């Protein structure tokens, strides 16, 4: 089949690549755009390892055709940090020693970032629900959950501080 032009925004940069109509976003991101952070776990949307944001919402990129991202905004784990600073979630994961094999971490971070973007003061229960689609075979989730709860508290405190100063 003939390749088509995929124009979208990826990690705040306009991108134009040629992809076949049947190419998934799972394949297009590393092969056509060089973004290898999100991993393929199951290929069926069950593990969450390949989670990215599409227009701010978490999606399993293994279930999406790349052309479905045409004209839309994609954010991957590579775009989570800003201006050389780790995202508060990434920082909390490092400080809590969360990464073990690291395979699920990009997807979990993206799912957690979506939860906190929607509700910066998310409760532990809301966080658990938000990352429930992400499987980790190494950790048992205790450190992961503690890091996300801490990041939620940090983002709530930063927001409160900014409101007091403004």
Protein Blocks (a to p, Z undefined) as FASTA:
>chain_A
ZZddddddeehiacdddddfklcfklmmmmmnopakbccfklnopnommgcceehiacdf
klpcfklmgoiacddfklmpgghiacfklmmmmmnomamnlmmmmmmmmmmmmmmmmmmm
bcfklmmmmmmmpccfklnommmmmmmmmmmmmmmmmmmmmmmmZZ
